[in-house]
Amino acid sequence: MRMAALLEADSAKREAISKDVKEIMRVTRSLQFGLQHCHSLVSDEAGMRKLCESTRKQFQELPPLWRSVREKVGEESVEKYRGHWRFAVEQLVFLAALTYWLETHQLIAIEQTIQLIGVGNNDIYRLPTASSSSSSSPSSSSSSPTPSAPITATGSVAPVSSSASESDVSGVGLDLDDYLQGLTALPKELVRLCLNGVRSGNYVLPVTINNFLSDFHSSFRLLNMRNDALRRKFDAIKYDVQKVEEIRYDLKLRGLGEESNTSGQQQLQQQQQSSDVHMDTPTRAGGGAYTSGGSTSTSTDVNMQ
């Protein structure tokens, strides 16, 4: 009888958590629908700014929902119920990263992600400790990267604080693995944004996206990932980088894009033209000689008697 009561209580708790997670997914779908307009506003800075502001207001609906999930989970192990909201967290990380990139053209840090998606101020990313890693099963430990180093907004790997307590491990928060999983969806969306930018005549955007994705891919290479889902998603990033490079190559062949290089080439051509004009202009030299293009010719004065 006691076992049946425990199972019934656990089932009721899971249903209550699932109800809150459904509300979180509703907000997530609304955010996805709103951010899709970024592809039509790629050349409109004012419209893009308004879109990011409205998106941040929508993110403010999430903290009460996460608070409700935290209250229902209680002090029990999060891993028992983590599967209910893991997909939602990864989607929110991606949407937060996309919003931040549209604002700054930089990568969002994990602390900024936690604050934006509203998982809690004190729920800093949980790091695997020696006790938890030794007691965990191989299937659960293989889904996390070995180094506990998040990627900062500058594209580098930042040092991680070692002050993770047991309360952080048992609380509902953002895992480092979920953070990295969510970031891997960003390159594909930026490739789509790059294509739409070229269609709208924004030929500088491919250069910006290419530089960002190159640093993004290089930063992920610093992680010693196992052969798991994160590694497979990371392997797909190189194809996104290749697509952007092909777009830049096509623009280069057509003489479009890279305004800085184009202006530099124009200045070089103007300098060459001015030097050619200077060489072709004859100048009077001493001793009755004329110079033109580096060659000299001697003139003879004829005296009329």
C-alpha positions in Angstrom: 0.0 0.0 0.0 2.8 2.4 0.8 4.5 1.7 -2.5 1.2 2.4 -4.3 0.8 5.7 -2.5 4.3 6.8 -3.4 3.8 5.9 -7.0 0.5 7.8 -7.1 2.1 10.9 -5.4 5.0 10.8 -7.9 2.6 10.5 -10.8 0.6 13.5 -9.5 3.8 15.5 -9.2 4.9 14.7 -12.7 1.5 15.8 -14.1 1.7 19.1 -12.2 5.3 19.7 -13.5 4.2 18.8 -17.0 1.4 21.4 -16.8 3.9 24.1 -16.0 6.3 23.0 -18.7 3.5 23.2 -21.2 3.0 26.8 -20.3 6.8 27.3 -20.7 6.6 25.7 -24.2 3.7 28.0 -25.1 5.9 31.0 -24.3 8.7 29.4 -26.2 6.6 28.9 -29.3 5.5 32.5 -29.1 9.1 33.6 -28.9 10.0 31.5 -31.9 7.2 32.9 -33.9 8.2 36.5 -33.1 11.9 36.0 -33.8 11.1 34.7 -37.3 10.4 38.2 -38.3 14.2 39.0 -38.0 14.7 37.5 -41.5 12.4 40.2 -43.0 14.0 43.0 -40.9 17.6 42.1 -41.6 18.3 45.5 -43.3 16.0 47.5 -40.9 18.0 48.4 -37.8 15.1 50.3 -36.2 12.7 47.4 -36.8 15.3 44.9 -35.5 15.7 46.9 -32.4 12.0 46.9 -31.7 11.8 43.2 -32.3 14.5 42.5 -29.8 12.8 44.8 -27.2 9.5 43.0 -27.6 11.2 39.6 -27.4 12.8 40.6 -24.1 9.4 41.6 -22.7 8.1 38.1 -23.6 11.0 36.5 -21.8 9.7 38.2 -18.6 6.8 35.7 -18.6 9.1 32.8 -17.8 10.4 33.5 -14.2 7.0 32.8 -12.5 6.7 29.6 -14.5 10.1 28.4 -13.5 9.4 29.3 -9.9 6.3 27.1 -10.0 8.3 24.2 -11.4 10.9 24.7 -8.7 8.3 24.6 -6.0 6.8 21.4 -7.3 10.1 19.6 -7.7 11.1 20.6 -4.1 14.3 19.3 -2.6 14.4 16.0 -4.5 16.9 15.1 -7.2 16.4 17.1 -10.3 17.6 14.3 -12.6 14.4 12.5 -11.7 12.2 15.1 -13.4 14.7 16.8 -15.6 13.4 15.2 -18.8 10.2 17.2 -18.5 11.8 20.6 -19.2 15.2 19.8 -20.8 14.0 20.3 -24.4 12.3 23.6 -23.4 15.5 24.8 -21.8 17.6 24.0 -24.9 15.0 25.9 -27.1 15.1 28.9 -24.7 18.9 29.0 -24.7 18.8 29.1 -28.5 16.2 31.9 -28.6 18.2 33.9 -26.0 21.4 33.4 -28.0 19.7 34.6 -31.2 18.1 37.6 -29.5 21.5 38.6 -28.0 23.3 38.1 -31.3 20.8 40.3 -33.1 21.5 43.0 -30.6 25.2 42.8 -30.3 26.5 40.4 -32.9 28.2 38.5 -30.0 27.7 35.2 -28.2 25.6 35.3 -25.0 27.4 34.1 -21.8 25.8 31.4 -19.6 25.1 33.9 -16.8 23.3 36.2 -19.2 21.3 33.3 -20.5 20.2 32.3 -17.0 19.0 35.8 -16.3 17.2 36.2 -19.7 15.3 32.9 -19.7 14.4 33.3 -16.0 15.5 30.0 -14.5 16.6 31.8 -11.3 19.2 34.2 -10.1 20.9 31.6 -7.8 20.6 28.7 -10.1 24.0 29.0 -11.7 25.0 26.2 -14.0 25.6 23.0 -12.2 29.0 21.5 -12.5 29.7 17.7 -12.1 31.4 17.1 -8.8 33.7 14.2 -8.0 31.0 12.5 -5.9 28.2 13.0 -8.4 30.4 11.9 -11.4 31.5 8.7 -9.6 28.0 7.7 -8.6 26.4 8.5 -11.9 25.8 6.0 -14.6 27.9 5.9 -17.8 24.8 6.8 -19.9 24.2 10.0 -17.9 27.8 11.1 -17.6 28.5 10.6 -21.3 26.0 13.4 -22.2 28.1 16.2 -20.7 31.3 17.7 -22.0 34.5 16.9 -20.0 35.7 20.5 -19.4 33.4 22.7 -17.3 34.1 25.8 -19.3 31.3 28.0 -20.8 31.9 30.0 -23.9 31.8 33.8 -23.2 30.3 36.5 -25.4 33.7 37.2 -26.9 33.9 33.6 -28.3 36.6 32.4 -25.8 36.3 29.8 -23.1 36.0 31.4 -19.7 37.2 30.0 -16.4 34.5 28.4 -14.3 34.1 29.1 -10.6 34.6 26.1 -8.4 32.1 27.3 -5.7 29.3 25.1 -6.9 27.5 23.9 -3.8 25.1 21.0 -3.2 22.2 23.3 -3.3 23.1 24.3 -6.8 23.3 20.6 -7.8 19.9 19.9 -6.4 18.1 23.0 -7.7 16.3 23.6 -10.9 18.8 25.5 -13.1 20.6 25.6 -16.4 23.0 22.8 -16.9 26.2 23.4 -18.9 25.3 20.6 -21.2 21.9 22.2 -21.9 23.6 25.5 -22.5 25.9 24.1 -25.1 23.2 22.0 -26.7 21.1 25.1 -27.2 23.9 27.1 -28.7 24.5 24.5 -31.4 21.2 25.5 -33.0 22.4 29.1 -33.5 24.7 28.6 -36.6 22.0 27.2 -38.8 19.7 30.1 -38.1 22.5 32.6 -38.8 23.1 30.9 -42.2 19.5 31.5 -43.0 19.8 35.1 -41.8 22.9 35.4 -44.1 21.0 34.3 -47.1 18.0 36.6 -46.5 20.5 39.5 -45.8 22.1 39.0 -49.2 18.6 38.9 -50.9 17.8 42.3 -49.3 21.1 43.8 -50.4 23.0 43.6 -47.1 26.4 42.4 -48.3 28.2 43.2 -45.1 26.2 40.8 -43.0 27.9 37.6 -44.5 31.3 38.9 -43.4 30.0 39.5 -39.9 28.4 36.1 -39.6 31.4 34.4 -41.1 33.8 35.9 -38.6 31.4 35.0 -35.7 30.9 31.4 -36.8 34.6 30.9 -37.3 35.3 32.0 -33.7 32.2 30.0 -32.5 33.5 26.8 -34.2 37.0 27.3 -32.9 35.8 27.8 -29.3 33.8 24.6 -29.5 36.9 22.7 -30.7 38.5 23.5 -27.3 36.0 21.3 -25.6 37.0 17.6 -25.1 33.6 16.2 -26.1 32.7 12.5 -26.1 30.9 10.7 -28.9 27.4 11.8 -27.9 24.6 14.1 -29.1 26.6 17.3 -28.4 29.5 16.0 -30.4 27.2 15.2 -33.4 25.7 18.7 -33.2 29.1 20.2 -33.1 30.2 18.3 -36.1 27.4 19.8 -38.1 28.6 23.4 -37.3 31.5 23.1 -39.8 28.9 22.7 -42.6 27.2 25.9 -41.6 30.6 27.7 -41.7 31.2 26.3 -45.1 27.9 27.6 -46.4 28.6 31.1 -45.3 32.1 30.9 -46.8 30.5 29.9 -50.1 28.2 32.8 -49.9 31.1 35.2 -49.5 32.9 33.5 -52.3 30.0 34.0 -54.7 29.7 37.7 -53.7 33.4 38.1 -54.3 33.1 36.7 -57.8 30.3 39.1 -58.5 32.1 42.1 -57.1 29.7 42.5 -54.2 30.1 42.8 -50.5 33.1 43.4 -48.4 32.9 47.2 -48.7 36.2 47.6 -46.9 38.1 45.6 -49.4 36.3 47.2 -52.3 37.2 50.7 -51.0 40.8 49.6 -50.6 40.9 48.4 -54.1 39.4 51.6 -55.4 42.0 53.6 -53.5 44.8 51.4 -55.0 43.4 51.9 -58.5 43.2 55.7 -58.0 46.9 55.7 -56.8 47.9 53.7 -59.9 46.0 56.0 -62.2 47.5 59.1 -60.6 51.0 57.6 -60.9 50.4 56.8 -64.6 49.3 60.3 -65.3 52.3 61.7 -63.6 54.6 59.5 -65.7 52.9 60.4 -68.9 53.2 64.2 -68.3 56.3 65.7 -70.0 58.4 67.9 -67.8 61.3 70.3 -68.7 64.7 69.2 -67.4 67.9 71.1 -67.1 70.1 71.4 -70.2 67.2 71.6 -72.6 66.0 68.0 -72.0 62.4 66.8 -71.8 61.4 63.8 -69.7 58.3 61.7 -70.3 57.6 58.4 -68.6 61.3 58.1 -67.5 62.8 58.6 -71.0 64.8 61.7 -72.0 65.1 63.4 -75.3 67.6 66.2 -76.1 66.4 69.3 -77.9 68.6 71.3 -80.3 68.2 75.0 -80.6 68.2 76.2 -84.2 69.7 79.7 -84.6 68.1 81.6 -87.5 70.7 83.7 -89.1 
